[in-house]
Amino acid sequence: MSPGNVSVVTDQDLNHFVQWSQMIEKVQECEKEIMASGEDQMVIASFKGLDGLFSGQSDAPTVTTSAVNLRAEGINVSSLCEDQLQAYTIITHHLAATLQGESQEQLLMILTGEGGMGKSGVIQSVMEYFKRQNVPHKLGKGAYTGIAASLIGGKMLHVLFGLTINWGGMLSAAKI
């Protein structure tokens, strides 16, 4: 749409805005409660039905909030920065839901960043959580290089995904 074109807000658009605003307010209220408690926790918000919000479906989307203890299971994650903690929380919540029998799609996550950014620290915290839940075998770990893979107890990506490399006309994974 060019800057000169203006579209008229419909009642449906306004309704969507109100629903979205209400969900955000609920998350903010939960954050205020956690902050007031003074506990070492953060708020996780799960939104469901957002696709229906903009597709015209009549079901209103929902938001569920929960407080997460940053020292849960005795794993100290207070040294993780906000983005790292968010990745840790997404992974551990997914595992918890799976272990409680909720139907979950496989979680695939890539942690990116330059060397020294703390990717291995996040992975070590996640590994400890999986170990304490007695399911370390459910965590697949891969890295681009052999050194990075060895630091996290993982495999190089091509090995993890079962890919082979063509060495002079021969397909082989054994030469790597």
N, C-alpha and C positions, 0 to 999 in steps of 0.2 A: 504494500500500500504506500503510495507516495505521500509526502507531508501534506499535500493539499486535500487529500481525501479523508473525510471523517465519517466514521460509521456511528449509527445511532445505537445506544445501549438499550438492549431489550430487557423485558422483565426476567427472562431466563438468565441473562448475563448478570443482572443484579442479584438474583437468587444464588447463583454460583459464588459470587463475591461474598455474600453474607455467610454461606456455608463455610467457605474457606476461612473467613475471618474468625468464625466461631471455633474452628479447629485450632487455629493459631492461638487464640485466647486460652483455650484449654491447656495447651502446651506451656504457655507463659505462666499460667496459674500454678501448674505443677512445679515449674522451675522456681517460682517464688517460695513455695512451701519447702522445697529442698534447701534453698539458700537460707531460709529462716531456721531450719533445723540445725544448721551448723555441722552436719555430718559430712563425711567424705564421700559424697555421692554425686551422680550426674543423672540427668533426665534423658530417657530414650523415648522417642515418639515413633509409633508405627502407624502409617496412614494406609487405609484400605478403601478401595472404591473410587480412587481419584480419577480413574479412566472414565467412570460413569458421570463424573462431575461435568465434563466437557462434551460428552457424547449424547446428552439429552436423556439419559436413563433417569428414572424417577427415584431410585434408591439413593438416599443421601450417603455420602462417604462418611467414614468414621475415623477417629483417631484414638489410639490407646497409648497411654503414657505409663511409664514405669520408672522407678528409681533404681539405679544400679550402684551397688557398693563398690567403690574403687579398690577395696582390699578384700573382695570376695574370694572365698576359697583359700585365703591366706596368700594370695598372689598379689604382691605389691606392684601396682601399675601406675603409681603416682608419678613416676619419672617419665611416663609417656606424655608427649605433647597432645594437644586436642585432636588433631587428625589421626595420630597413632591410636589414641584411646578410642576414637570412633571406629576405626577398623577392628580393633580388639573386641569392642562391644558388639559389633555386627556379627562377627564370627562366633563369639561365645553365646549370644542370644539365639543364633541359628542352631547351634548344637543343642542348647537347652531345649528348644522347641522340638527338635528332632527326637531327642531322648524322651520327651514327654509324649511322643506318639503323634505329634502334629504332622500333617502331610507337608513336606517341604521339598522344593526343588533343590537340586544340588547347588551349593553356593560356590561360585568361582570368583576369586578375588586376586587382583594383581596389586602388589605394593611396589610403587616406583619411587625413585629418588636417587640422587647422587650418593656415592660412597660416603659413609659416616653420618647418614641422615637418620639412622635408627631402625631401618627395616628389620635387621636381624633381632633387635630387641623386642620388637612387636611379635615377631614369629616365635621367639623364645617364650614370651609370656603366653601366647596362644598354645604352644606345645605343652607348657606346664598345666594349663587349664584342661586340655584334652587328657593329659596323663592323670590328673586328679579325678577326672570323670571316668577313668578306666577305659578310654576309647582312643588311645594314641594312634591306632591303626586306621582311624577314620580321617586322618589329616594327611593330605598329600602336599608335599613341598617341592618346589622346583626353582631353579635359578638359571640364568643365562650362561654362567661360567662354572667350571668345576670347583674353583676356590669358594665362590659364593654358595654353591650347593653343599659343599662340605661343612661350611660354617653353620648351616641350619639343619644339617642331617638330612638333606634332601638329595634330589637327583637333578642332573642337567635336563632342561626342558625337552630336548629331543628324545631322551631316554624315557622320561616320564610319560610322554605322549606316544611312545613306540615308533618314532620316526627313524628312518635310516638315512645315511648319506651315501652318495654315489662316489666311490673311489676308483677312478679309472675304468668305468664301465661295470663295476661290481657294486651291488647294493649291500651294504654291511653296516651294522651297528657295532660290531665287535672291534673294529679298527679305531674306535673313538675312545 
